[in-house]
Amino acid sequence: MDKLEKYARFFRRKVKDTEGKEQPMWRTHWTTPPRTRDDSCPPLLLVFNPLGARNPERTIPRLVALPRHLWAGDKDFHHYDKKIPVITTALADLRAHGPHGAVFRRFGRPGRQSPLDAIGNPRRQAALERRWAQQRARERETQERERQEAEQRAAEREAQRPPCARCRTKFTDERWKAVQITEWGTPADTHPMLCDRCKRRALVAVQLARTLHYRPERHDQEQDERVAEPKPGRRFLRRRT
């Protein structure tokens, strides 16, 4: 009991890092195992030998009963924040199964576990993985819903895309934007019902029609000018009677 209290006081000591932030002093010497997700303290391993005066069958229940506030985690997912993982095993089990075998018992847990499971928090890890899986599933559902909504908006917009009045070809995005009304009652384009190709053809036809319309008038005007113009060197004679 006294030894566990000393460990707890040591683990509660704080120091400041290079940025001036406080952190547990023990973290400057040890790191938390990768599988743990909580802010638990370093584990305390008690290895018992059945031979001798100290019988582990009597010692372990006493240790479990007395310092519960030092190692017992909260309920649901077993939150072990600021708690000391107390793990026990027997020397004979270590000799028989090795340090990686399922021969470790952690206070507050039934059965034997491997060292990583005993040090870590499998129940909380499994709960977090389920939570992350649910979150990823919700994200996939959201992405799928957004994709379907985007496809529906694109289909509705495509249904509203106007066709060319002459060749019935669908307008391109640039052409559709160009024929939009910029001012009240004023189209932004001279041929808003035609596509780009048909518009160019219409403009060429208009220009050709104008050219053919003004060509006869200009020809008649040139002829009139030539008739009215006096011939050079011609003399007018008076006839005597």
Backbone as JSON, one array per atom type, in Angstrom:
{
  "sequence": "MDKLEKYARFFRRKVKDTEGKEQPMWRTHWTTPPRTRDDSCPPLLLVFNPLGARNPERTIPRLVALPRHLWAGDKDFHHYDKKIPVITTALADLRAHGPHGAVFRRFGRPGRQSPLDAIGNPRRQAALERRWAQQRARERETQERERQEAEQRAAEREAQRPPCARCRTKFTDERWKAVQITEWGTPADTHPMLCDRCKRRALVAVQLARTLHYRPERHDQEQDERVAEPKPGRRFLRRRT",
  "N": [[0.82, -1.2, 0.0], [1.84, 1.33, 0.88], [3.94, 1.54, -0.92], [2.63, 1.76, -3.39], [1.31, 4.19, -3.0], [3.51, 5.89, -2.91], [4.43, 5.6, -5.52], [2.24, 6.74, -6.84], [2.34, 9.41, -5.95], [4.77, 10.14, -7.08], [4.18, 9.89, -9.82], [2.39, 11.96, -10.08], [3.87, 14.25, -10.07], [4.94, 17.27, -11.65], [6.6, 18.82, -14.4], [8.05, 21.43, -16.41], [8.13, 21.76, -19.91], [10.23, 22.54, -22.78], [8.73, 24.52, -23.96], [7.46, 25.71, -21.89], [5.19, 24.46, -20.93], [3.35, 22.47, -18.65], [3.94, 19.06, -17.81], [3.64, 15.56, -16.97], [6.29, 14.42, -14.97], [7.3, 11.87, -15.24], [6.98, 11.28, -17.89], [9.16, 12.32, -19.15], [10.97, 10.36, -18.95], [9.78, 7.89, -19.59], [7.66, 6.52, -22.12], [4.21, 6.41, -23.17], [2.7, 3.29, -23.93], [1.97, 2.39, -27.37], [-0.64, 1.35, -27.81], [-2.32, 2.29, -25.88], [-4.83, 4.68, -25.21], [-5.56, 6.47, -23.34], [-4.74, 8.64, -20.56], [-3.06, 7.22, -18.79], [-0.91, 6.05, -16.11], [2.54, 4.86, -15.97], [2.85, 1.27, -16.14], [2.8, -0.97, -13.32], [4.51, -3.75, -12.54], [4.17, -6.75, -10.83], [5.85, -9.5, -9.87], [5.42, -12.66, -8.7], [6.61, -15.27, -6.63], [5.74, -18.43, -5.85], [7.11, -19.82, -3.91], [8.34, -19.54, -0.59], [7.79, -17.17, 2.15], [5.83, -15.28, 1.47], [2.83, -15.65, 0.24], [1.34, -15.56, -2.85], [-1.36, -16.01, -3.29], [-2.64, -14.98, -1.1], [-1.58, -12.43, -0.87], [-2.14, -10.96, -3.24], [-5.06, -10.62, -3.31], [-5.26, -8.87, -1.07], [-3.84, -6.62, -1.95], [-5.44, -5.89, -4.11], [-7.78, -5.15, -2.81], [-7.16, -2.99, -1.11], [-5.78, -0.51, -2.32], [-7.7, 0.65, -4.26], [-8.42, 3.13, -5.32], [-6.2, 3.92, -6.64], [-5.72, 2.33, -8.88], [-8.13, 1.49, -10.01], [-10.32, 1.79, -12.73], [-12.72, 3.97, -14.38], [-16.2, 3.2, -15.14], [-18.03, 1.9, -17.95], [-16.17, 2.21, -20.65], [-13.86, 1.66, -19.33], [-12.04, 3.88, -18.29], [-8.85, 4.9, -17.63], [-7.55, 7.19, -16.75], [-4.98, 8.93, -15.17], [-4.48, 6.77, -13.56], [-2.82, 3.88, -12.1], [-1.66, 1.18, -13.81], [-1.74, -1.91, -12.46], [-0.14, -4.9, -12.59], [0.11, -8.37, -12.38], [1.99, -11.42, -12.17], [3.23, -14.79, -12.23], [6.38, -16.26, -11.45], [6.83, -18.81, -12.31], [4.98, -19.09, -14.4], [6.0, -17.26, -16.23], [8.39, -18.53, -16.87], [7.36, -20.78, -18.1], [5.72, -19.92, -20.25], [6.87, -17.67, -21.34], [7.72, -14.13, -21.79], [5.84, -12.99, -23.51], [3.51, -14.37, -23.41], [0.08, -15.2, -22.5], [-0.07, -14.59, -19.56], [-0.48, -12.68, -17.68], [-2.1, -10.8, -15.17], [-4.32, -8.21, -14.66], [-5.2, -5.78, -12.28], [-8.58, -5.58, -11.47], [-9.55, -6.77, -13.75], [-10.89, -9.69, -15.25], [-9.44, -12.97, -15.72], [-6.55, -13.93, -17.72], [-4.09, -12.11, -19.59], [-2.25, -11.05, -22.53], [0.92, -9.27, -22.47], [0.71, -6.73, -23.82], [-2.06, -6.37, -24.02], [-2.71, -6.36, -21.32], [-1.35, -4.12, -20.4], [-2.44, -2.18, -22.01], [-5.65, -0.94, -23.13], [-7.98, -2.74, -24.06], [-10.82, -2.83, -24.19], [-11.63, -0.16, -24.26], [-10.25, 0.6, -26.54], [-11.51, -1.02, -28.46], [-14.07, 0.06, -28.28], [-13.57, 2.68, -29.13], [-12.72, 2.14, -31.75], [-15.08, 1.12, -32.8], [-16.61, 3.43, -32.6], [-15.18, 5.11, -34.32], [-15.52, 3.68, -36.68], [-18.29, 3.93, -37.01], [-18.4, 6.7, -37.33], [-16.92, 6.99, -39.71], [-18.65, 5.6, -41.37], [-20.9, 7.27, -41.29], [-19.77, 9.51, -42.5], [-19.25, 8.47, -45.06], [-21.91, 8.01, -45.84], [-22.83, 10.64, -45.86], [-21.18, 11.74, -47.88], [-22.06, 10.16, -50.04], [-24.75, 10.95, -50.17], [-24.43, 13.67, -50.77], [-23.2, 13.38, -53.25], [-25.26, 12.18, -54.75], [-27.16, 14.23, -54.6], [-25.77, 16.21, -55.97], [-25.59, 15.03, -58.51], [-28.33, 14.96, -59.1], [-28.94, 17.7, -59.17], [-27.32, 18.39, -61.34], [-28.56, 16.9, -63.35], [-31.1, 18.11, -63.42], [-30.36, 20.68, -64.18], [-29.29, 20.09, -66.67], [-31.56, 19.29, -67.99], [-32.81, 21.72, -68.33], [-31.22, 22.97, -70.13], [-30.98, 24.92, -73.0], [-31.87, 24.14, -76.45], [-30.48, 24.61, -79.75], [-32.25, 26.69, -81.95], [-32.16, 26.2, -84.63], [-30.46, 23.96, -85.43], [-30.91, 22.25, -83.35], [-29.04, 21.49, -81.53], [-27.66, 21.07, -78.28], [-26.93, 23.82, -76.15], [-23.63, 24.86, -75.28], [-21.92, 25.29, -72.09], [-20.61, 27.77, -72.05], [-21.91, 29.09, -74.16], [-24.53, 29.08, -73.26], [-24.31, 30.68, -71.01], [-23.63, 33.05, -72.26], [-25.94, 33.87, -73.55], [-27.62, 34.63, -71.59], [-29.82, 36.93, -69.94], [-28.66, 40.06, -69.23], [-29.55, 42.55, -68.48], [-32.69, 44.12, -67.68], [-35.0, 42.82, -69.79], [-33.22, 42.91, -71.9], [-31.39, 41.1, -74.11], [-28.26, 39.43, -73.91], [-27.06, 38.73, -76.2], [-26.99, 38.77, -79.8], [-28.22, 36.76, -81.21], [-29.88, 34.92, -79.48], [-31.16, 32.47, -79.6], [-29.72, 30.71, -81.06], [-27.0, 28.4, -81.57], [-23.38, 28.57, -81.29], [-22.21, 27.93, -83.78], [-24.38, 28.1, -85.6], [-25.0, 30.75, -85.15], [-22.74, 32.09, -86.16], [-23.03, 31.43, -88.84], [-25.46, 32.73, -89.34], [-24.7, 35.4, -88.96], [-22.87, 35.69, -91.04], [-24.61, 35.36, -93.19], [-26.26, 37.58, -92.88], [-24.41, 39.65, -93.27], [-23.67, 39.12, -95.91], [-26.11, 39.54, -97.18], [-26.47, 42.26, -96.76], [-24.34, 43.21, -98.22], [-25.02, 42.44, -100.86], [-27.33, 43.94, -101.11], [-26.58, 46.64, -101.08], [-24.89, 46.78, -103.26], [-26.15, 47.05, -106.01], [-27.3, 49.68, -105.82], [-25.03, 51.22, -105.47], [-23.81, 50.73, -107.91], [-25.64, 51.92, -109.76], [-25.43, 54.54, -108.91], [-22.8, 55.13, -109.56], [-22.96, 54.97, -112.35], [-24.7, 57.15, -112.93], [-23.09, 59.25, -112.12], [-21.08, 59.08, -114.01], [-22.48, 59.76, -116.37], [-23.33, 62.38, -115.89], [-20.96, 63.72, -115.77], [-18.97, 66.01, -117.58], [-17.44, 65.56, -120.81], [-14.0, 65.75, -121.35], [-12.39, 68.41, -123.29], [-14.38, 68.86, -125.18], [-16.18, 70.99, -127.33], [-18.74, 73.45, -127.46], [-20.69, 74.43, -130.16], [-22.22, 77.18, -131.85], [-25.02, 77.24, -133.8], [-25.58, 78.84, -136.85], [-28.17, 80.64, -138.18]],
  "CA": [[0.0, 0.0, 0.0], [2.71, 2.5, 0.95], [4.72, 1.64, -2.15], [1.75, 2.27, -4.43], [1.1, 5.61, -2.74], [4.72, 6.59, -3.33], [4.39, 5.65, -6.98], [1.21, 7.7, -7.25], [2.87, 10.77, -5.71], [5.8, 10.39, -8.08], [3.56, 10.08, -11.13], [1.67, 13.23, -10.1], [4.82, 15.37, -10.15], [4.92, 17.98, -12.92], [7.74, 19.62, -14.84], [7.77, 22.24, -17.59], [8.95, 21.42, -21.07], [10.95, 23.67, -23.38], [7.76, 25.56, -24.3], [6.86, 26.23, -20.68], [3.96, 23.76, -20.59], [3.53, 21.43, -17.65], [3.67, 17.69, -18.18], [4.13, 14.65, -15.93], [7.74, 14.25, -15.0], [7.68, 10.53, -15.67], [6.99, 11.22, -19.35], [10.5, 12.65, -19.63], [11.78, 9.13, -18.86], [9.08, 6.77, -20.22], [6.58, 6.88, -23.03], [3.02, 5.57, -23.06], [2.63, 2.29, -25.02], [1.15, 2.88, -28.49], [-2.01, 0.86, -27.84], [-3.13, 2.99, -24.9], [-5.39, 5.93, -25.72], [-5.87, 7.33, -22.22], [-3.6, 9.27, -19.9], [-2.73, 6.38, -17.63], [0.47, 6.1, -15.65], [3.29, 3.66, -16.35], [2.38, 0.08, -15.42], [3.58, -1.54, -12.24], [4.48, -5.2, -12.66], [4.51, -7.51, -9.62], [6.13, -10.89, -10.2], [5.39, -13.44, -7.47], [7.16, -16.62, -6.6], [4.98, -19.17, -4.84], [7.97, -20.35, -2.86], [8.71, -18.58, 0.42], [6.79, -16.79, 3.15], [4.77, -14.47, 0.87], [1.97, -16.44, -0.63], [0.61, -14.64, -3.74], [-2.79, -16.23, -3.19], [-3.16, -14.1, -0.05], [-1.08, -11.07, -1.04], [-2.81, -10.28, -4.36], [-6.37, -10.09, -2.89], [-5.1, -7.71, -0.18], [-3.47, -5.47, -2.76], [-6.59, -5.5, -4.91], [-8.82, -4.55, -1.97], [-6.77, -1.77, -0.4], [-5.55, 0.74, -3.06], [-8.53, 0.69, -5.46], [-8.45, 4.48, -5.89], [-4.97, 4.15, -7.4], [-5.68, 1.58, -10.12], [-9.45, 1.18, -10.55], [-10.79, 2.71, -13.75], [-14.15, 4.25, -14.42], [-16.99, 2.18, -15.82], [-18.25, 1.84, -19.4], [-15.04, 1.76, -21.46], [-12.67, 1.55, -18.48], [-11.14, 5.02, -18.39], [-7.79, 4.77, -16.63], [-6.8, 8.43, -16.66], [-4.28, 9.18, -13.91], [-4.46, 5.54, -12.77], [-1.62, 3.06, -12.24], [-1.95, -0.21, -14.17], [-1.04, -2.88, -11.62], [-0.17, -6.18, -13.29], [0.8, -9.42, -11.63], [2.21, -12.71, -12.82], [4.05, -15.71, -11.43], [7.65, -16.56, -12.07], [6.71, -20.1, -13.01], [4.27, -18.86, -15.66], [6.95, -16.62, -17.15], [9.32, -19.55, -17.35], [6.66, -21.76, -18.94], [5.11, -19.35, -21.46], [7.65, -16.56, -21.84], [7.18, -12.8, -21.47], [4.79, -12.59, -24.44], [2.35, -15.24, -23.27], [-1.07, -14.67, -21.76], [0.15, -15.0, -18.17], [-0.51, -11.47, -16.86], [-3.39, -10.41, -14.63], [-4.38, -6.79, -14.28], [-6.19, -5.54, -11.23], [-9.88, -5.14, -11.96], [-9.94, -7.5, -14.96], [-10.88, -11.15, -15.09], [-8.66, -13.75, -16.65], [-5.16, -13.58, -18.03], [-3.92, -11.39, -20.86], [-0.89, -10.82, -23.01], [1.43, -8.02, -21.86], [0.19, -5.52, -24.46], [-3.46, -6.21, -23.63], [-2.76, -6.02, -19.91], [-0.91, -2.73, -20.23], [-3.33, -1.29, -22.75], [-7.07, -0.86, -22.76], [-8.67, -3.32, -25.22], [-12.24, -2.49, -24.25], [-11.76, 1.22, -24.74], [-9.78, 0.62, -27.92], [-12.58, -1.57, -29.29], [-15.17, 1.03, -28.31], [-13.15, 3.79, -30.0], [-12.73, 1.67, -33.13], [-16.49, 1.09, -33.23], [-17.04, 4.82, -32.78], [-14.55, 5.61, -35.56], [-16.18, 3.01, -37.81], [-19.59, 4.59, -37.19], [-18.15, 8.04, -37.88], [-16.56, 6.84, -41.13], [-19.86, 5.21, -42.1], [-21.71, 8.49, -41.45], [-19.11, 10.35, -43.5], [-19.52, 7.89, -46.38], [-23.3, 8.28, -46.17], [-22.93, 12.06, -46.21], [-20.59, 11.91, -49.21], [-22.94, 9.55, -51.04], [-25.92, 11.81, -50.3], [-24.01, 14.87, -51.49], [-22.97, 13.0, -54.65], [-26.56, 12.0, -55.39], [-27.77, 15.55, -54.75], [-25.06, 16.91, -57.05], [-26.05, 14.43, -59.77], [-29.7, 15.39, -59.36], [-28.88, 19.1, -59.62], [-26.76, 18.41, -62.69], [-29.58, 16.41, -64.28], [-32.12, 19.15, -63.56], [-29.79, 21.77, -64.99], [-29.15, 19.62, -68.04], [-32.89, 19.29, -68.59], [-33.15, 23.1, -68.64], [-30.28, 23.51, -71.12], [-31.75, 25.19, -74.23], [-31.3, 23.67, -77.71], [-30.42, 25.58, -80.84], [-33.52, 26.75, -82.68], [-31.99, 25.78, -86.03], [-29.92, 22.59, -85.55], [-31.37, 21.52, -82.17], [-27.9, 21.08, -80.7], [-27.68, 21.67, -76.95], [-25.96, 24.88, -75.93], [-22.54, 24.63, -74.35], [-22.02, 26.14, -70.9], [-20.22, 29.13, -72.4], [-22.96, 29.69, -74.98], [-25.7, 29.28, -72.4], [-24.04, 31.84, -70.18], [-23.58, 34.25, -73.08], [-27.27, 34.3, -73.98], [-28.42, 35.02, -70.44], [-30.21, 38.34, -69.92], [-27.87, 40.83, -68.27], [-30.36, 43.67, -68.03], [-34.12, 43.84, -67.77], [-35.52, 42.8, -71.15], [-32.18, 43.08, -72.92], [-30.57, 39.9, -74.22], [-26.82, 39.68, -73.98], [-26.56, 38.22, -77.46], [-27.83, 39.15, -80.94], [-28.96, 35.58, -81.64], [-29.91, 34.1, -78.26], [-31.79, 31.17, -79.83], [-28.85, 29.91, -81.92], [-25.72, 27.99, -81.02], [-22.27, 29.34, -81.82], [-22.04, 27.67, -85.22], [-25.49, 28.69, -86.35], [-24.91, 32.2, -85.02], [-21.75, 32.56, -87.13], [-23.64, 31.34, -90.17], [-26.46, 33.79, -89.47], [-24.01, 36.68, -89.12], [-22.32, 35.72, -92.4], [-25.73, 35.56, -94.11], [-26.69, 38.99, -92.77], [-23.4, 40.49, -93.91], [-23.77, 38.9, -97.36], [-27.33, 40.2, -97.66], [-26.2, 43.7, -96.8], [-23.43, 43.49, -99.34], [-25.79, 42.34, -102.1], [-28.33, 45.0, -101.14], [-25.96, 47.93, -101.39], [-24.1, 46.77, -104.5], [-26.85, 47.69, -107.15], [-27.42, 51.11, -105.61], [-23.74, 51.84, -105.74], [-23.56, 50.65, -109.34], [-26.45, 52.95, -110.41], [-24.89, 55.85, -108.57], [-21.59, 55.34, -110.36], [-23.37, 55.25, -113.72], [-25.21, 58.52, -112.97], [-21.97, 60.18, -112.03], [-20.34, 59.09, -115.28], [-23.29, 60.48, -117.37], [-23.36, 63.81, -115.58], [-19.63, 64.31, -115.85], [-18.69, 66.46, -118.96], [-16.27, 64.98, -121.44], [-12.92, 66.76, -121.48], [-12.0, 68.85, -124.62], [-15.52, 68.99, -126.08], [-16.59, 72.39, -127.5], [-20.13, 73.67, -127.87], [-20.77, 75.34, -131.31], [-23.51, 77.8, -132.07], [-25.45, 77.09, -135.21], [-26.08, 80.08, -137.43], [-29.35, 80.51, -139.04]],
  "C": [[0.86, 1.26, 0.0], [3.5, 2.67, -0.34], [3.86, 2.19, -3.29], [1.47, 3.75, -4.24], [2.32, 6.43, -3.16], [4.79, 6.69, -4.85], [3.39, 6.7, -7.47], [1.69, 9.13, -7.05], [3.94, 11.11, -6.74], [5.19, 10.66, -9.45], [2.78, 11.39, -11.22], [2.59, 14.44, -10.2], [4.84, 15.95, -11.57], [6.23, 18.7, -13.16], [7.32, 20.39, -16.09], [8.71, 21.83, -18.71], [9.62, 22.66, -21.63], [10.02, 24.82, -23.77], [7.06, 26.14, -23.08], [5.57, 25.56, -20.27], [4.26, 22.64, -19.6], [3.17, 20.06, -18.22], [4.18, 16.78, -17.07], [5.62, 14.4, -16.08], [8.14, 12.87, -15.54], [7.71, 10.41, -17.19], [8.34, 11.65, -19.94], [11.44, 11.45, -19.59], [11.14, 7.95, -19.57], [8.01, 7.32, -21.15], [5.42, 5.93, -22.85], [3.03, 4.54, -24.19], [1.68, 2.74, -26.11], [-0.31, 2.49, -28.41], [-2.89, 1.58, -26.82], [-3.58, 4.32, -25.47], [-5.71, 6.89, -24.58], [-4.59, 7.87, -21.6], [-3.27, 8.48, -18.63], [-1.25, 6.51, -17.3], [1.22, 4.87, -16.14], [2.83, 2.45, -15.54], [3.36, -0.36, -14.35], [3.43, -3.06, -12.3], [4.97, -5.84, -11.37], [4.66, -8.97, -10.01], [6.26, -11.66, -8.88], [6.01, -14.81, -7.69], [6.44, -17.4, -5.51], [5.81, -19.72, -3.69], [8.3, -19.25, -1.86], [7.55, -18.2, 1.31], [5.61, -16.03, 2.53], [4.0, -15.32, -0.13], [1.17, -15.5, -1.53], [-0.89, -14.83, -3.68], [-3.42, -15.36, -2.11], [-2.75, -12.65, -0.28], [-1.85, -10.31, -2.12], [-4.2, -9.8, -3.97], [-6.27, -8.9, -1.95], [-4.74, -6.46, -0.98], [-4.65, -4.97, -3.6], [-7.6, -4.75, -4.06], [-8.42, -3.19, -1.4], [-6.66, -0.53, -1.31], [-6.4, 0.87, -4.32], [-8.52, 2.08, -6.11], [-7.22, 4.77, -6.74], [-4.99, 3.44, -8.76], [-7.04, 1.37, -10.78], [-9.88, 2.24, -11.56], [-12.27, 2.97, -13.65], [-14.87, 3.17, -15.2], [-17.08, 2.48, -17.31], [-17.02, 1.33, -20.13], [-13.77, 1.61, -20.65], [-11.71, 2.71, -18.75], [-10.12, 4.94, -17.25], [-6.96, 6.04, -16.54], [-6.27, 8.63, -15.25], [-4.26, 7.94, -13.01], [-3.19, 4.75, -13.07], [-2.03, 1.65, -12.65], [-1.09, -1.17, -13.33], [-1.24, -4.26, -12.23], [0.64, -7.19, -12.49], [0.97, -10.65, -12.51], [3.07, -13.55, -11.88], [5.31, -16.05, -12.19], [7.58, -17.87, -12.85], [5.99, -19.93, -14.35], [5.18, -18.19, -16.68], [7.94, -17.63, -17.71], [8.64, -20.51, -18.32], [6.21, -21.17, -20.26], [5.89, -18.16, -22.03], [6.99, -15.21, -21.56], [6.07, -12.33, -22.39], [3.54, -13.45, -24.33], [1.25, -14.57, -22.47], [-1.01, -15.15, -20.31], [0.05, -13.82, -17.21], [-1.95, -11.18, -16.44], [-3.34, -8.94, -14.23], [-5.49, -6.6, -13.26], [-7.47, -4.99, -11.85], [-10.36, -5.85, -13.2], [-9.92, -9.0, -14.69], [-9.97, -11.82, -16.11], [-7.26, -13.23, -16.86], [-5.08, -12.96, -19.42], [-2.46, -11.39, -21.27], [-0.38, -9.51, -22.43], [0.87, -6.75, -22.48], [-1.27, -5.29, -24.09], [-3.58, -5.81, -22.17], [-2.35, -4.58, -19.66], [-1.9, -1.77, -20.87], [-4.75, -1.34, -22.24], [-7.89, -1.42, -23.91], [-10.13, -2.92, -25.32], [-12.44, -1.07, -24.77], [-11.31, 1.32, -26.19], [-10.86, 0.09, -28.85], [-13.75, -0.61, -29.39], [-14.82, 2.22, -29.21], [-13.15, 3.36, -31.47], [-14.16, 1.57, -33.66], [-17.0, 2.5, -33.48], [-16.46, 5.4, -34.06], [-15.19, 4.97, -36.79], [-17.55, 3.63, -38.07], [-19.42, 5.98, -37.79], [-17.78, 7.96, -39.35], [-17.77, 6.44, -41.96], [-20.77, 6.42, -42.32], [-21.09, 9.41, -42.49], [-19.34, 9.8, -44.91], [-20.97, 8.12, -46.79], [-23.49, 9.74, -46.58], [-22.35, 12.32, -47.6], [-21.47, 11.33, -50.3], [-24.18, 10.4, -51.26], [-25.58, 13.08, -51.06], [-23.76, 14.56, -52.96], [-24.28, 12.84, -55.39], [-27.26, 13.34, -55.59], [-27.1, 16.33, -55.88], [-25.47, 16.35, -58.42], [-27.47, 14.87, -60.1], [-29.74, 16.84, -59.82], [-28.34, 19.21, -61.03], [-27.78, 17.94, -63.72], [-30.68, 17.45, -64.49], [-31.61, 20.32, -64.4], [-29.65, 21.35, -66.44], [-30.5, 19.59, -68.76], [-33.32, 20.7, -68.99], [-32.24, 23.7, -69.7], [-31.01, 23.72, -72.44], [-31.08, 24.59, -75.46], [-31.28, 24.8, -78.74], [-31.73, 25.53, -81.63], [-33.38, 26.26, -84.11], [-31.52, 24.33, -86.12], [-30.27, 21.71, -84.37], [-30.22, 20.96, -81.33], [-27.96, 21.8, -79.36], [-26.59, 22.73, -76.82], [-24.83, 24.38, -75.02], [-22.7, 25.56, -73.15], [-21.66, 27.58, -71.23], [-21.31, 29.83, -73.21], [-24.21, 29.98, -74.16], [-25.52, 30.5, -71.51], [-24.07, 33.12, -70.99], [-24.96, 34.76, -73.45], [-28.16, 34.69, -72.81], [-28.7, 36.52, -70.49], [-29.42, 39.06, -68.84], [-28.64, 42.01, -67.72], [-31.83, 43.34, -68.27], [-34.59, 43.95, -69.22], [-34.5, 42.95, -72.23], [-31.34, 41.83, -73.0], [-29.11, 40.27, -74.38], [-26.24, 39.26, -75.32], [-27.52, 38.6, -78.57], [-28.68, 38.0, -81.44], [-29.07, 34.61, -80.47], [-30.52, 32.71, -78.47], [-30.92, 30.24, -80.66], [-27.58, 29.55, -81.18], [-24.61, 28.79, -81.69], [-22.12, 29.15, -83.33], [-23.15, 28.29, -86.04], [-25.47, 30.22, -86.25], [-23.9, 32.76, -86.03], [-22.32, 32.5, -88.54], [-24.68, 32.44, -90.38], [-25.8, 35.15, -89.66], [-23.41, 36.79, -90.52], [-23.43, 35.97, -93.4], [-26.21, 37.0, -94.07], [-25.7, 39.9, -93.47], [-23.44, 40.33, -95.43], [-25.0, 39.59, -97.92], [-27.13, 41.7, -97.73], [-25.31, 44.05, -97.97], [-24.17, 43.44, -100.67], [-26.83, 43.44, -102.21], [-27.73, 46.33, -101.56], [-25.19, 47.93, -102.69], [-24.86, 47.36, -105.69], [-26.99, 49.19, -106.97], [-26.11, 51.82, -105.9], [-23.41, 51.81, -107.23], [-24.36, 51.7, -110.1], [-25.9, 54.33, -110.13], [-23.63, 56.14, -109.37], [-21.93, 55.64, -111.82], [-23.89, 56.68, -113.86], [-24.08, 59.53, -112.91], [-21.2, 60.25, -113.33], [-21.13, 59.84, -116.37], [-23.25, 61.98, -117.13], [-22.02, 64.47, -115.76], [-19.35, 64.73, -117.29], [-17.42, 65.82, -119.48], [-15.21, 66.04, -121.62], [-12.65, 67.08, -122.94], [-13.15, 69.05, -125.59], [-15.95, 70.46, -126.12], [-18.03, 72.45, -127.97], [-20.13, 74.73, -128.98], [-22.19, 75.87, -131.47], [-23.84, 77.71, -133.57], [-26.06, 78.4, -135.7], [-27.28, 79.78, -138.3], [-29.41, 81.69, -140.01]]
}
